[in-house]
Amino acid sequence: MNFFTLHRILILLFVGVVGACSAQTSDTTDWKKQRTDLVEIFIKGQGVNDPKVLAAMQKVQRHKFVPEEYQSMSYWDRPVPIGEGQTISQPSLVAMMTELLNLKRSDKVLEVGTGSGYQAAILGELVDSVFTIEIIQTLGTRSSELLLKLGYENIHIKIGDGFKGWPEHAPYNAIIVTCAPSEIPQPLKNQLAEGGRMIIPVGEKNAIQELVLIRKKKGKLLQENIIPVRFVPMLMEDGNPY
């Protein structure tokens, strides 16, 4: 069992005995302090040290992407339900996956699995253009409205099947997938630019999966296993997992 897995178990044990309560929606000093503690203790504690990623995690107000009944848990280092059987990912894992993409401001990024819009907002702080796909209409619509309200004009959302990617805007310098297919989708491989990076969890539903980093060099895909993880499955249009 690696440090990340042990850390996650300990956090879940800690928060499992605490109930959700109502919370403020403005970015008060308390929210800022909680966000600072999250970055300084948990995110840096996982070895994330890219200053641009840390700054984005410090800036983006995660509580605005969390349903009201769970807002008290916004800055705990754990996933939180967002409805439709989906979750907003654990912040330290969001930071780790983002750092592994080694992003530049000029990069064009594809995200598969918009969910709450939180990961897209982090990406929107780091690059000029983000294209994100969500298969669940209610989540995609909600995230689109929220991101626009927050001023992220560089984030473009599509309701559709993420397995197929978004070929109209390909190739992408980076692809991040926040739901797990049983195998890496060929369309996503095809849409990755030369020199590009893809981070994706791969494995069966309700099982331990592997977080995989892919680099495209001279047309070849080089694959590296990072850590064991557990994500919601990548869904087909009929609701079944890929």
C-alpha positions in Angstrom: 0.0 0.0 0.0 1.5 3.3 -1.1 1.5 6.6 0.9 -1.3 8.1 -1.2 -3.6 5.1 -0.6 -2.9 5.0 3.1 -3.4 8.8 3.4 -6.7 8.5 1.6 -7.9 5.7 3.9 -7.0 7.7 7.0 -8.8 10.8 5.8 -11.9 8.8 5.0 -11.9 7.2 8.5 -11.5 10.7 10.0 -14.3 12.4 8.0 -16.6 9.4 8.1 -17.7 10.2 11.7 -18.5 13.8 11.0 -21.8 14.9 9.6 -22.4 17.6 6.9 -23.8 20.9 8.0 -24.7 24.2 6.3 -22.0 26.5 5.2 -21.5 30.0 3.8 -21.2 30.4 0.0 -19.0 33.5 0.0 -15.2 33.3 0.0 -14.8 34.3 3.7 -11.6 34.3 5.7 -12.5 30.9 7.0 -12.9 29.4 3.5 -9.5 30.9 2.6 -7.9 29.5 5.6 -9.4 26.1 4.9 -8.1 26.3 1.4 -4.6 27.3 2.6 -4.5 24.4 5.0 -5.6 22.0 2.3 -2.8 23.2 0.0 -0.1 23.4 2.7 -0.9 20.2 4.5 -2.5 17.7 2.2 -1.6 18.7 -1.4 2.0 19.6 -0.6 2.0 16.5 1.6 1.4 14.4 -1.5 4.5 15.8 -3.1 2.9 18.3 -5.4 5.3 21.2 -5.7 4.5 22.9 -9.1 3.9 26.6 -8.0 1.4 27.2 -10.8 -0.7 24.2 -9.7 -0.5 25.1 -6.1 -1.6 28.7 -6.9 -4.5 27.4 -8.9 -5.6 25.1 -6.0 -5.3 28.0 -3.7 -7.4 30.3 -5.9 -10.3 28.1 -7.1 -13.1 28.1 -4.5 -14.0 24.4 -4.3 -17.0 25.2 -2.0 -18.7 26.7 -5.0 -18.6 23.4 -6.9 -19.9 21.3 -3.9 -23.6 20.8 -3.3 -24.9 22.9 -0.3 -25.5 19.9 1.9 -21.9 18.9 1.7 -20.2 22.3 1.7 -18.8 21.9 5.2 -16.6 19.2 3.6 -15.4 21.3 0.7 -11.8 21.5 1.9 -11.4 18.1 3.3 -9.1 16.0 1.2 -11.7 13.5 0.1 -14.2 13.1 -2.8 -17.7 14.5 -2.2 -21.0 13.5 -3.9 -22.3 15.9 -6.5 -25.5 14.0 -7.6 -26.3 11.6 -10.4 -24.0 9.0 -8.7 -21.0 11.1 -9.4 -18.3 12.8 -7.2 -16.0 15.8 -7.1 -12.5 14.3 -6.9 -10.2 14.4 -3.9 -8.3 17.7 -4.1 -4.8 16.2 -3.6 -5.5 13.8 -6.5 -6.8 16.7 -8.7 -3.5 18.5 -8.0 -1.4 15.4 -8.6 -3.1 14.6 -11.9 -2.8 18.2 -13.0 0.9 18.4 -12.2 1.6 15.2 -14.1 0.4 16.9 -17.3 3.2 19.5 -17.0 1.1 22.2 -18.5 2.1 25.4 -20.4 -0.1 28.4 -20.7 -0.4 27.9 -24.5 -1.5 24.3 -24.2 -4.9 23.1 -25.4 -6.4 20.6 -22.9 -9.2 18.1 -23.3 -11.0 16.9 -20.1 -13.3 13.9 -20.2 -15.8 14.0 -17.3 -16.7 17.6 -16.4 -18.7 16.6 -13.3 -18.9 19.5 -11.0 -16.6 21.7 -13.2 -13.9 21.9 -10.4 -11.1 20.2 -12.4 -12.0 22.3 -15.4 -11.6 25.5 -13.3 -8.2 24.4 -12.1 -7.2 23.8 -15.8 -8.7 27.1 -16.8 -6.3 28.9 -14.4 -3.3 27.3 -16.1 -4.0 27.2 -19.9 -5.5 29.3 -22.6 -8.2 26.8 -23.7 -10.0 23.9 -22.1 -12.5 21.6 -23.8 -14.5 19.4 -21.4 -17.1 16.7 -22.1 -19.8 15.5 -19.7 -22.2 12.7 -20.7 -24.8 13.6 -17.9 -26.9 16.5 -19.1 -27.8 17.9 -15.7 -24.2 18.0 -14.5 -22.9 19.5 -17.8 -25.6 22.2 -17.8 -25.0 23.1 -14.2 -21.2 23.2 -14.6 -21.5 25.3 -17.8 -23.6 27.9 -16.0 -21.3 28.0 -12.9 -18.1 28.3 -14.9 -19.5 31.1 -17.0 -20.8 32.8 -13.9 -17.2 32.6 -12.4 -15.8 34.1 -15.6 -14.1 31.2 -17.2 -14.5 32.2 -20.8 -11.7 29.9 -21.9 -13.6 26.7 -20.9 -15.8 25.1 -23.5 -18.3 22.4 -22.4 -20.0 19.7 -24.6 -22.6 17.2 -23.6 -21.6 13.9 -25.1 -19.7 10.6 -25.0 -16.2 11.3 -23.6 -15.0 7.9 -25.0 -15.1 9.5 -28.4 -13.3 12.7 -27.3 -13.9 16.0 -29.1 -12.2 15.5 -32.6 -13.3 18.9 -33.9 -10.7 20.6 -31.7 -8.0 18.0 -31.8 -5.1 17.5 -31.4 -4.7 18.3 -27.7 -1.4 19.0 -25.9 -2.9 17.3 -22.8 -5.9 15.1 -22.0 -7.2 14.4 -18.5 -9.8 11.8 -17.8 -11.7 11.9 -14.5 -13.7 8.6 -15.0 -12.4 5.1 -15.5 -12.8 3.1 -18.7 -11.8 -0.6 -18.7 -9.2 0.3 -21.4 -7.8 3.4 -22.8 -10.1 4.8 -25.6 -8.5 4.7 -29.0 -10.1 8.0 -30.0 -8.3 9.7 -27.1 -5.0 8.2 -28.2 -5.7 9.5 -31.7 -6.5 13.0 -30.5 -3.3 13.4 -28.5 -0.8 15.8 -30.1 2.9 14.8 -30.7 4.7 15.5 -27.4 1.3 15.4 -25.6 0.5 13.9 -22.2 -2.6 12.0 -21.1 -3.5 11.1 -17.5 -6.3 8.5 -17.1 -7.6 6.0 -14.6 -8.0 2.5 -16.2 -9.9 -0.4 -14.7 -13.2 -2.1 -14.0 -16.1 -0.6 -12.2 -16.1 -1.0 -8.4 -12.5 -2.2 -8.5 -9.1 -0.8 -7.8 -7.9 0.9 -11.0 -4.5 2.2 -12.2 -3.8 5.8 -12.8 -1.8 5.8 -16.1 0.3 8.6 -17.6 0.8 8.4 -21.4 3.3 10.4 -23.4 3.3 10.6 -27.2 6.8 10.7 -28.7 7.5 10.3 -32.4 4.1 8.8 -32.9 4.5 6.2 -30.2 2.6 6.1 -26.9 4.7 5.5 -23.8 2.8 4.3 -20.8 3.7 4.7 -17.1 1.6 3.4 -14.2 1.4 6.0 -11.4 -0.7 4.8 -8.4 -3.7 2.7 -7.7 -6.9 4.7 -7.6 -10.7 4.4 -7.6 -12.9 6.5 -9.9 -16.5 6.4 -11.1 -16.7 4.5 -14.4 -16.7 6.1 -17.8 -20.3 5.8 -19.0 -21.8 5.0 -22.4 -24.9 7.0 -23.6 -27.1 4.1 -22.3 -25.7 4.4 -18.8 -23.6 1.3 -18.9 -19.8 1.5 -18.2 -17.2 1.2 -20.9 
